[in-house]
Amino acid sequence: SYELTQPPSVSVSPGQTARITCSGDGLPKQYAHWYQQKPGQAPLLVIYKDSERPSGIPERFSGSSSGTTVTLTISGVQAEDEADYFCQSTDFGGTYPYVFGTGTKVTVL
Amino acid sequence: QVQLVQSGAEVKQPGASVKVSCKASGYTFTTYSMRWVRQAPGQRLEWMGWINTDNGNTKYSQKFQGRVTITRDTFASTVYMELSSLRSEDTAIYYCARDSSGLYGDAFDIWGQGTMVTVSS
């Protein structure tokens, strides 16, 4: 099995771009998904299959993949984007079929 | 709208059991499997198991095998997760989350709000 590693925190000014990385040895072979979680709320899927955006998710959220790293990009960050973000992928041959990142706190300055 | 509503917070003594419910609404219950994950304080999310809501088949994480039981009531559109022989390390927020069944790959597309379970004497 493998682990997914994210930076603990990212700080960004309103209107700027936030980039959150997620690294793991299994990522070249498996898709990654991204979730937003605000305090006391259910997690919300914001990007699936590395770069696809569910309906209703603002266009400022985008995703990309390169080798063992996937990146969630929030362009033109707004105050409402302040939240925890975590990545998730699969490892069907490992101890757990679903693996999660350590989570990144995005702070809007 | 599509949503999952979980039961309220629980405080249990070590050795006891807890049963958390997850009521689905806004979609055909038996079309999507349901997964359970938990997040202990300061830890990443951890998958516990899932249930096929149509036929009731289950699969559990080896870590919880023998202690966790996931069931469903199709008439009530509700999934239950019971964890027994609780210990302090089981203190966590427990989430149910819907398997998107390929709609979004293998992502968890809808989540419950979470249920805080505290194990303390």
Interface residues (C-beta under 8 A of the other chain):
Chain A: Y31 H33 Y35 G40 Q41 A42 P43 L44 L45 Y48 K49 E52 P54 F86 Q88 T90 T95 Y96 P97 Y98 F100 G101 T102 G103
Chain B: L4 R35 V37 R44 L45 E46 W47 S61 Q62 K63 Y95 A97 S100 Y104 G105 D106 A107 F108 D109 I110 W111 G112 Q113 G114
